[in-house]
Amino acid sequence: MMCKTVLILILLLGSLTGLSAEIAPEEYQKMQLGSEEHLEILVRSVSKKSWLFSRETNVTVNAEVLVVHRSRTGLSEGDQITITYTHSKLRKGWAGPRPIPILKRKSETSAFLAFDEHKKVYVPSARGYSFESLIMSTLY
């Protein structure tokens, strides 16, 4: 009986490890193509807040819109926007979805975003590839 219980526990734990597996690049690409906002931005400022022993960092980015490829909210070049998100650091040796990177001040990057109506800020819409384009500009 003890042997069966241990075997069942091992099988259950083994099946749970696949729940946080990496996402295929094609899925990130689909997220980018379906994104409400596709922009090129200049990062003006970045503020980070994290807690002791936490693997998560809350990030707030103030950015200037340089190029608008697509915008559901009607953004234009020169608009100032605020982007908020949580950066999660993976445990060493663990697999999982690609974390959203922490942007650097004065950097220029692509941005795939959605507008959060409740918080009145933009949020990443392509997970770990929200700030790195996987799509070709010829698709537009």
C-alpha positions in Angstrom: 0.0 0.0 0.0 2.8 2.4 0.9 4.5 1.7 -2.4 1.4 2.6 -4.4 1.0 5.9 -2.5 4.6 6.9 -3.2 4.2 5.9 -6.9 1.0 8.0 -7.2 2.7 11.0 -5.6 5.7 10.8 -7.9 3.4 10.6 -10.9 1.4 13.6 -9.7 4.5 15.7 -9.1 5.9 14.7 -12.5 2.7 15.8 -14.3 2.6 19.1 -12.5 6.1 20.2 -13.7 4.8 20.5 -17.3 2.3 23.2 -16.2 4.8 26.0 -16.4 6.7 25.0 -19.5 8.1 27.4 -22.1 5.7 28.7 -24.7 6.5 28.0 -28.4 7.7 31.0 -30.4 4.7 30.6 -32.8 2.3 31.3 -29.8 4.2 34.5 -28.9 3.9 35.5 -32.6 0.1 35.0 -32.5 -0.1 37.1 -29.3 1.9 39.9 -31.1 -0.3 39.7 -34.2 -3.4 39.9 -32.0 -2.1 42.8 -29.9 -4.3 45.9 -29.6 -1.3 48.2 -29.7 1.9 47.6 -31.7 4.3 50.5 -31.1 7.9 51.6 -31.2 8.7 53.4 -28.0 11.5 55.3 -26.3 11.8 54.5 -22.6 12.0 57.8 -20.6 12.0 56.3 -17.1 11.7 53.0 -15.3 10.8 52.5 -11.6 11.0 49.1 -9.9 9.5 47.9 -6.6 10.3 44.5 -5.2 10.1 42.9 -1.8 12.6 40.9 0.3 12.7 37.2 -0.7 10.2 37.8 -3.6 11.0 36.6 -7.1 8.6 39.3 -8.5 9.3 43.0 -9.3 6.6 45.5 -10.1 7.7 47.7 -13.0 6.4 51.1 -14.1 7.7 52.5 -17.4 7.1 56.0 -18.8 7.7 56.0 -22.5 7.3 58.2 -25.6 5.6 56.7 -28.7 8.0 56.9 -31.7 6.1 54.9 -34.3 2.5 53.6 -34.3 2.0 50.4 -36.3 -1.4 49.7 -34.8 -3.4 51.4 -32.0 -6.9 50.6 -30.8 -6.7 53.5 -28.4 -5.7 56.0 -31.1 -2.1 56.7 -30.0 0.0 59.0 -32.1 3.7 59.7 -32.4 5.0 61.8 -29.5 2.3 60.6 -27.1 3.5 59.8 -23.5 2.3 56.5 -22.1 2.6 54.6 -18.8 3.2 50.8 -18.9 2.9 48.6 -15.8 3.7 44.9 -15.4 5.3 42.3 -13.1 8.7 40.8 -13.9 9.0 37.3 -12.5 12.4 35.8 -12.0 12.5 32.1 -12.8 14.1 29.8 -10.3 17.5 28.5 -11.4 17.2 25.4 -13.4 13.4 25.6 -13.7 11.6 25.9 -17.0 8.7 28.2 -17.6 7.3 31.0 -19.7 9.8 33.7 -20.7 9.7 36.5 -18.1 8.8 40.0 -19.3 12.1 41.8 -19.3 12.8 44.9 -17.3 13.2 47.8 -19.8 16.2 50.1 -19.6 16.0 53.9 -19.5 16.7 55.6 -22.9 16.3 52.3 -24.8 14.1 52.1 -28.0 12.1 49.0 -28.4 9.0 47.5 -30.0 6.0 47.3 -27.7 3.0 45.0 -27.9 0.4 46.3 -25.4 -3.2 46.4 -24.3 -4.9 49.2 -22.5 -6.1 48.4 -18.9 -9.4 50.4 -18.6 -9.5 50.1 -14.8 -5.9 51.2 -14.1 -5.7 53.6 -17.1 -2.3 52.3 -18.1 -0.9 50.0 -20.8 0.1 46.4 -20.0 2.2 43.9 -22.0 0.0 41.7 -24.3 2.6 39.2 -25.6 4.1 38.0 -22.3 7.9 37.6 -22.5 7.9 38.9 -26.0 6.0 42.1 -25.4 9.1 44.2 -26.0 10.8 42.2 -28.8 9.2 41.7 -32.2 8.9 38.3 -33.7 6.8 39.4 -36.7 8.0 40.8 -40.0 6.9 44.3 -40.9 5.8 43.0 -44.4 2.9 41.2 -42.7 1.0 44.6 -42.4 
